[in-house]
Amino acid sequence: MSSPTVGTSSHLPTVLQGKAELGVAAGVVLGGVFVLVEAARIDAPATSNALGPKFFPICIGALLLVCGVWLAADVVRGGHGDPDAGEDIDLDRRSDWVSVALVSGAFLLHAALIAPLGWPLAGALLFWGVAVALGSRRWVRDVAVSVVLALAVYVVFTHLLGVFLPGGLLEGVL
């Protein structure tokens, strides 16, 4: 009894075996269709200029469609993505699901705390939590970098770009 070859599947038609990139192409095409449908639903005021708010979403949707069809045609003609030989990844090592869970937890905690604490404090907790989850053990340095980074993001977005981020407990100070 022989073992099946890696990368083949007996439940797929022969024409589709080894053509996993068609799934990526289908996803790109579906993304393009979604963007075009949503762009068509944008309410553009009659006073908007020739480009208007629909122009860029329509361009992006059309480019996604073209790229998806192009990728599908390439895969059908025998093209395929080559594995990255330069990656420094040990494929025999198991995934670190604990780190994934800790980073996800830090993000969810950030989402829960951004309203009561504000961006600077919740952002600092997020950055520190991700650093610790990914293995950093220099906690004092990580806290300092996280606070500086969160404050920098807050100042740039709120004061320079005019994008509101909640200040929370530090609203009057910042």
TORSE-385565 format. One record per residue (C-alpha): residue number from 1; chain; x, y, z. Coordinates in Angstrom, 3 decimals. Each point is the difference from the previous one (the first is absolute). Example, Ala and Ser with C-alpha at 12.3 -4.5 7.8 and 13.67 -1.06 7.14 Angstrom:
(1 'A' (12.300 -4.500 7.800))
(2 'A' (1.370 3.440 -0.660))
END
This chain:
(1 'A' (0.000 0.000 0.000))
(2 'A' (1.576 3.283 -1.072))
(3 'A' (-0.371 3.265 1.854))
(4 'A' (-1.586 2.945 -1.815))
(5 'A' (2.329 2.623 -1.400))
(6 'A' (0.200 3.242 1.959))
(7 'A' (-2.047 2.761 -1.631))
(8 'A' (-2.439 -2.292 -1.809))
(9 'A' (-3.509 -0.804 1.041))
(10 'A' (-2.012 -2.945 -1.196))
(11 'A' (-3.353 1.779 0.380))
(12 'A' (0.869 2.790 -2.460))
(13 'A' (-0.400 -0.349 -3.753))
(14 'A' (3.334 -0.554 -1.731))
(15 'A' (-0.277 3.381 -1.731))
(16 'A' (-0.037 1.828 3.368))
(17 'A' (2.717 -1.984 1.785))
(18 'A' (3.002 2.200 0.746))
(19 'A' (-1.933 3.174 -0.795))
(20 'A' (-0.569 1.397 3.500))
(21 'A' (0.835 3.487 -1.282))
(22 'A' (-3.400 -0.019 -1.733))
(23 'A' (-1.489 0.496 3.465))
(24 'A' (2.104 3.128 0.454))
(25 'A' (-1.051 1.226 -3.442))
(26 'A' (-3.652 -0.609 0.865))
(27 'A' (0.439 1.939 3.249))
(28 'A' (1.551 2.946 -1.853))
(29 'A' (-2.824 -0.009 -2.567))
(30 'A' (-2.630 -0.172 2.758))
(31 'A' (1.743 2.861 1.801))
(32 'A' (-0.103 2.047 -3.198))
(33 'A' (-3.695 -0.723 -0.506))
(34 'A' (-0.700 0.952 3.623))
(35 'A' (1.887 3.294 -0.340))
(36 'A' (-1.810 0.846 -3.242))
(37 'A' (-3.426 -0.796 1.475))
(38 'A' (0.714 2.077 3.093))
(39 'A' (1.403 2.850 -2.125))
(40 'A' (-3.217 0.061 -1.997))
(41 'A' (-1.924 0.492 3.258))
(42 'A' (1.943 3.154 0.958))
(43 'A' (-2.255 3.039 -0.017))
(44 'A' (1.794 2.677 -1.973))
(45 'A' (-1.413 3.520 0.250))
(46 'A' (-0.890 1.661 -3.278))
(47 'A' (2.485 2.769 0.806))
(48 'A' (2.984 -2.379 0.116))
(49 'A' (2.668 0.507 -2.617))
(50 'A' (0.663 -2.339 -2.918))
(51 'A' (1.916 -2.528 2.105))
(52 'A' (-2.255 -0.055 3.025))
(53 'A' (0.092 -2.466 2.883))
(54 'A' (-0.642 -3.032 -2.222))
(55 'A' (3.049 0.386 -2.233))
(56 'A' (2.718 -1.646 2.099))
(57 'A' (-2.129 -2.907 1.287))
(58 'A' (-1.041 -0.771 -3.580))
(59 'A' (3.647 0.104 -1.139))
(60 'A' (1.057 -2.313 2.831))
(61 'A' (-2.884 -2.409 -0.668))
(62 'A' (0.796 -0.109 -3.707))
(63 'A' (3.703 -0.594 0.698))
(64 'A' (-0.883 -2.826 2.388))
(65 'A' (-2.157 -1.594 -2.691))
(66 'A' (2.751 0.297 -2.609))
(67 'A' (2.626 -1.426 2.377))
(68 'A' (-2.271 -2.878 1.049))
(69 'A' (-0.802 -0.969 -3.587))
(70 'A' (3.667 0.354 -0.969))
(71 'A' (1.071 -2.247 2.892))
(72 'A' (-2.646 -2.599 -0.881))
(73 'A' (1.100 -0.039 -3.634))
(74 'A' (3.626 -0.429 1.072))
(75 'A' (-0.855 -2.907 2.314))
(76 'A' (-2.116 -1.732 -2.659))
(77 'A' (2.899 0.309 -2.474))
(78 'A' (2.307 -1.758 2.490))
(79 'A' (1.489 2.848 1.992))
(80 'A' (0.401 -0.335 3.739))
(81 'A' (1.519 1.860 2.906))
(82 'A' (3.447 -1.199 0.981))
(83 'A' (0.667 -0.580 3.678))
(84 'A' (2.200 2.632 1.581))
(85 'A' (3.424 -1.568 0.352))
(86 'A' (1.361 2.972 1.944))
(87 'A' (-2.373 -0.358 2.943))
(88 'A' (1.627 -0.882 3.282))
(89 'A' (-2.861 -2.169 1.190))
(90 'A' (0.242 -3.437 1.529))
(91 'A' (-2.894 -1.815 -1.661))
(92 'A' (0.381 -2.932 2.395))
(93 'A' (-0.708 2.197 3.022))
(94 'A' (-3.558 0.205 1.295))
(95 'A' (-1.966 3.248 0.039))
(96 'A' (0.197 2.031 3.187))
(97 'A' (-3.701 0.241 0.795))
(98 'A' (0.702 1.437 3.459))
(99 'A' (1.541 3.103 -1.600))
(100 'A' (-2.904 0.249 -2.430))
(101 'A' (-2.457 -0.172 2.899))
(102 'A' (1.925 2.588 2.029))
(103 'A' (0.204 2.456 -2.922))
(104 'A' (-3.725 -0.516 -0.678))
(105 'A' (-0.740 0.571 3.678))
(106 'A' (2.057 3.210 0.010))
(107 'A' (-1.932 1.237 -3.033))
(108 'A' (-3.385 -0.863 1.532))
(109 'A' (1.008 1.658 3.275))
(110 'A' (1.021 3.086 -1.989))
(111 'A' (-3.386 0.052 -1.729))
(112 'A' (-1.784 -0.253 3.357))
(113 'A' (2.127 2.655 1.735))
(114 'A' (0.278 2.657 -2.711))
(115 'A' (-3.285 1.683 0.982))
(116 'A' (0.498 0.151 3.792))
(117 'A' (3.779 0.570 0.081))
(118 'A' (0.529 1.766 -3.318))
(119 'A' (2.446 -0.697 -2.819))
(120 'A' (3.265 0.919 1.755))
(121 'A' (-0.435 -2.405 2.921))
(122 'A' (-1.783 -2.767 -1.946))
(123 'A' (2.540 0.300 -2.818))
(124 'A' (2.915 -0.226 2.423))
(125 'A' (-1.537 -3.143 1.522))
(126 'A' (-0.481 -1.456 -3.486))
(127 'A' (3.585 0.658 -1.095))
(128 'A' (1.429 -1.306 3.291))
(129 'A' (-2.241 -3.087 -0.073))
(130 'A' (1.027 -0.881 -3.557))
(131 'A' (3.705 0.444 0.837))
(132 'A' (-0.312 -2.307 3.013))
(133 'A' (-2.106 -2.525 -1.957))
(134 'A' (2.661 -0.177 -2.703))
(135 'A' (2.705 -0.807 2.516))
(136 'A' (1.561 3.244 1.222))
(137 'A' (1.149 -0.178 3.613))
(138 'A' (1.292 3.568 0.351))
(139 'A' (-3.259 1.209 1.518))
(140 'A' (1.184 3.392 1.253))
(141 'A' (1.378 0.946 -3.431))
(142 'A' (-3.166 -1.397 -1.625))
(143 'A' (-2.218 2.169 2.206))
(144 'A' (2.016 3.107 -0.873))
(145 'A' (-0.042 -0.729 -3.742))
(146 'A' (-3.727 -0.827 0.117))
(147 'A' (-0.890 3.252 1.771))
(148 'A' (2.109 2.099 -2.388))
(149 'A' (-1.429 -1.792 -3.055))
(150 'A' (-3.615 0.298 1.189))
(151 'A' (0.426 3.708 0.790))
(152 'A' (1.673 0.606 -3.364))
(153 'A' (-2.854 -1.714 -1.841))
(154 'A' (-2.542 2.005 2.013))
(155 'A' (1.716 3.335 -0.685))
(156 'A' (0.508 -0.694 -3.713))
(157 'A' (-3.572 -1.136 -0.605))
(158 'A' (-1.795 2.475 2.263))
(159 'A' (2.054 3.163 -0.421))
(160 'A' (1.685 -0.350 -3.387))
(161 'A' (-2.483 -2.043 -2.056))
(162 'A' (-3.192 1.169 1.697))
(163 'A' (-1.217 -3.563 0.642))
(164 'A' (-1.729 -0.284 3.355))
(165 'A' (1.394 -2.570 2.416))
(166 'A' (-1.504 -0.070 3.494))
(167 'A' (2.289 1.454 2.633))
(168 'A' (-1.855 -1.718 2.827))
(169 'A' (1.558 0.602 3.409))
(170 'A' (2.663 2.240 -1.550))
(171 'A' (-2.464 2.185 -1.968))
(172 'A' (0.799 3.241 1.802))
(173 'A' (3.720 -0.657 0.136))
(174 'A' (0.556 -0.706 -3.687))
END
